């Protein structure tokens, strides 16, 4: 599997945008609860910038959004340029470019950790870029769900994490008050997922695919995503301990989210 970045105007955007934006909605809620005046946010590995843009529409904030991909940053500046966002090229292992603009009230980074060969360096860089008392909001796939047998199914993942591993990594860097959350399907999301799987099975039939090709060739019709995900398909739930998630095993949340502070 290799869908790691969604871009406006693509089938992948239509299919998976909801899955991604709910994490930024969660970040908005976390930051809004403590908001007092304009806050500074670092969005590490911002991709094409839609999440940073969403936050500027919801919060009184200025965001420094960094990514190492020139292509992603070009799309960000094309589609989500804002006076409240500074897009920069940077390496998450150092966040050196971001650090030139001071420290931040919050660092957010979604689905980044699993890509990095040196995750400790990234977490340390997040810590160094925060004010004392600043908040880190970070997500990563739950290995108990996404690779339970130890076989990573995503082409560009270096490592996937169990909940206790994520807590240890954050604690070693100096973060305190680590709270765990999990993104999972709601009942309607589970039903929609099951129906989608059935539809994809039907669409994989070579006769169906041939018929679609003929329709597209002669009518110029473009087929979109099959039953796109909706925001109501997902919920983010709080968990008291890592063990609570571990007991759920493959039935647990597919994404781990941690919220913690710089002491």
C-alpha positions in Angstrom: 0.0 0.0 0.0 1.3 3.5 -0.8 -1.4 6.1 -0.3 0.5 8.4 2.1 -0.6 11.9 0.9 -4.0 13.0 -0.3 -4.3 15.9 -2.7 -7.3 18.1 -3.7 -9.0 17.0 -6.9 -8.1 13.3 -6.7 -10.1 10.2 -6.0 -8.0 9.6 -2.9 -9.0 13.1 -1.6 -12.7 12.3 -2.0 -12.2 8.9 -0.4 -10.0 9.6 2.6 -10.3 13.3 3.5 -12.7 12.7 6.4 -10.3 10.1 7.9 -7.6 12.7 8.1 -9.5 15.9 9.0 -11.0 14.4 12.1 -7.6 14.4 13.7 -7.2 18.1 13.0 -10.7 18.6 14.5 -9.5 16.8 17.6 -6.4 19.1 17.7 -8.7 22.1 17.4 -10.7 21.0 20.4 -7.6 20.3 22.4 -6.1 23.8 21.7 -9.4 25.7 21.9 -9.9 24.6 25.4 -6.7 26.4 26.5 -6.8 29.2 24.0 -6.2 32.7 25.5 -5.1 35.1 22.8 -3.3 34.2 19.6 -1.4 31.0 19.8 1.6 29.8 17.7 1.4 26.3 16.3 4.0 24.2 14.5 2.5 21.6 12.1 5.3 19.1 11.5 4.9 17.1 8.2 2.0 19.2 7.1 1.6 17.6 3.7 -0.3 19.7 1.3 -1.5 22.0 4.1 -5.2 21.4 4.4 -5.0 20.7 8.1 -3.0 23.8 8.9 -5.6 25.8 6.8 -8.5 24.2 8.7 -7.0 25.2 12.1 -6.5 28.8 11.0 -10.2 28.9 10.2 -11.1 27.6 13.7 -8.5 29.1 16.0 -6.9 32.5 16.7 -3.5 31.2 15.7 -0.5 31.5 13.4 0.9 28.3 12.0 4.4 27.4 10.8 3.7 24.4 8.6 6.8 22.3 7.5 7.3 19.4 5.2 10.3 18.0 3.4 8.5 17.6 0.1 8.8 20.4 -2.5 5.8 18.9 -4.3 3.7 19.0 -1.2 4.7 22.5 -0.3 3.9 23.7 -3.8 0.4 22.3 -3.6 0.1 23.8 -0.1 0.9 27.3 -1.4 -1.4 26.8 -4.4 -4.4 25.5 -2.6 -4.1 26.6 1.1 -2.1 29.8 1.1 -3.0 32.1 4.0 -1.6 35.1 5.9 -1.9 33.0 9.0 0.3 30.2 7.7 4.1 30.1 7.0 5.0 27.1 4.8 8.6 26.0 5.1 10.8 23.1 3.9 12.2 21.3 6.9 13.4 17.9 8.1 11.4 16.5 11.0 14.5 15.0 12.5 15.8 18.4 13.3 13.0 21.0 12.7 15.9 23.4 12.2 14.0 25.8 9.9 11.0 25.9 12.2 13.3 26.7 15.2 14.5 29.9 13.5 11.0 31.4 14.2 11.0 30.9 17.9 9.3 28.4 20.1 5.6 27.4 19.9 2.6 27.0 22.1 1.8 23.7 20.4 3.3 21.2 18.0 1.0 18.9 16.1 2.1 16.0 13.9 -0.2 13.4 12.4 1.0 10.2 10.8 4.6 11.2 10.8 6.4 9.1 13.4 6.0 5.8 11.6 8.0 7.1 8.6 11.1 8.2 10.5 14.3 6.1 10.8 15.3 8.2 13.9 12.0 8.8 15.8 13.8 9.9 19.0 15.4 12.8 17.1 12.0 14.0 16.0 10.5 13.8 19.4 13.4 15.6 20.9 13.1 18.3 18.2 9.4 18.7 19.0 10.3 19.1 22.7 13.0 21.8 21.9 10.5 23.7 19.8 7.9 24.1 22.5 7.5 26.7 25.2 7.6 25.4 28.7 4.1 24.1 29.3 3.5 23.8 25.5 1.5 20.9 24.1 2.4 18.1 21.7 -0.4 16.4 19.8 0.8 13.5 17.8 -0.7 10.4 16.0 0.6 7.2 14.6 -1.0 3.9 13.5 -1.8 1.4 16.2 0.5 -1.6 15.5 -1.9 -3.9 17.2 -4.4 -3.2 14.4 -2.4 -2.2 11.4 0.4 -4.9 11.6 -0.6 -7.3 14.4 1.7 -10.1 13.1 4.6 -7.7 12.8 4.4 -7.4 9.0 4.1 -3.7 8.0 1.7 -3.3 5.1 2.6 0.3 4.2 5.4 0.8 1.8 7.0 3.8 3.5 6.6 2.9 7.2 9.8 2.3 9.2 8.1 1.2 12.4 4.6 1.0 13.8 4.0 1.4 17.5 2.0 -0.2 20.3 0.6 2.2 22.9 3.1 1.6 25.6 6.0 2.2 23.1 4.5 5.6 22.2 4.3 6.6 25.9 7.9 5.5 26.5 9.2 7.4 23.5 7.5 10.6 24.6 8.5 10.2 28.3 12.1 9.7 27.5 12.2 13.0 25.6 10.9 14.7 28.8 7.2 15.0 28.0 4.8 14.7 30.9 1.1 14.1 31.5 0.9 11.8 28.5 -2.8 11.1 27.7 -3.8 8.4 25.1 -6.6 8.6 22.6 -7.6 6.4 19.8 -9.3 7.0 16.4 -11.8 4.3 15.5 -14.8 3.6 13.4 -18.3 4.5 14.7 -21.1 1.9 14.2 -22.1 3.7 11.0 -18.5 3.9 9.9 -18.1 0.2 10.4 -21.2 -0.5 8.4 -20.1 1.8 5.6 -16.6 0.2 5.6 -18.2 -3.3 5.2 -20.4 -2.1 2.3 -17.4 -0.4 0.7 -15.5 -3.6 0.8 -18.3 -5.4 -0.9 -18.6 -2.8 -3.6 -14.8 -2.9 -4.2 -15.1 -6.6 -4.6 -17.7 -6.2 -7.2 -15.7 -3.4 -8.9 -12.7 -5.7 -9.1 -14.7 -8.1 -11.4 -12.9 -7.9 -14.8 -16.3 -7.7 -16.7 -17.4 -4.8 -14.5 -14.0 -3.1 -15.0 -14.3 -3.6 -18.8 -17.7 -2.1 -18.9 -16.5 1.0 -16.9 -13.6 1.4 -19.2 -15.9 1.4 -22.3 -18.2 3.9 -20.6 -15.3 6.2 -19.7 -13.7 5.9 -23.2 -16.9 6.7 -25.1 -18.7 9.1 -22.7 -15.7 10.8 -21.0 -17.1 9.9 -17.6 -14.8 9.9 -14.6 -15.7 7.5 -11.8 -15.1 8.8 -8.3 -14.4 7.2 -5.0 -16.6 4.2 -3.9 -18.7 5.3 -0.9 -16.3 8.0 0.4 -15.6 8.1 4.1 -17.6 10.7 6.1 -16.5 12.5 9.3 -19.3 10.7 11.2 -17.6 7.4 10.3 -15.0 8.2 13.0 -14.7 8.9 16.7 -11.7 9.7 18.9 -12.0 8.1 22.3 -10.0 8.7 25.4 -8.2 5.7 27.1 -7.0 5.6 30.7 -4.0 3.4 30.1 -2.0 1.7 27.3 -3.2 -1.6 28.7 -6.8 -0.7 28.0 -6.0 -0.4 24.3 -3.8 -3.5 24.3 -6.6 -5.6 25.7 -8.7 -4.7 22.6 -6.0 -6.0 20.3 -7.2 -5.9 16.7 -10.6 -4.6 17.7 -9.0 -1.4 19.1 -8.5 2.0 17.5 -6.5 2.0 14.3 -4.7 5.2 15.1 -3.1 6.2 18.4 -3.1 9.8 19.4 -1.1 11.2 22.3 -1.4 14.6 24.0 1.4 15.6 26.4 3.2 18.7 27.7 6.7 20.1 28.0 7.6 20.3 31.6 
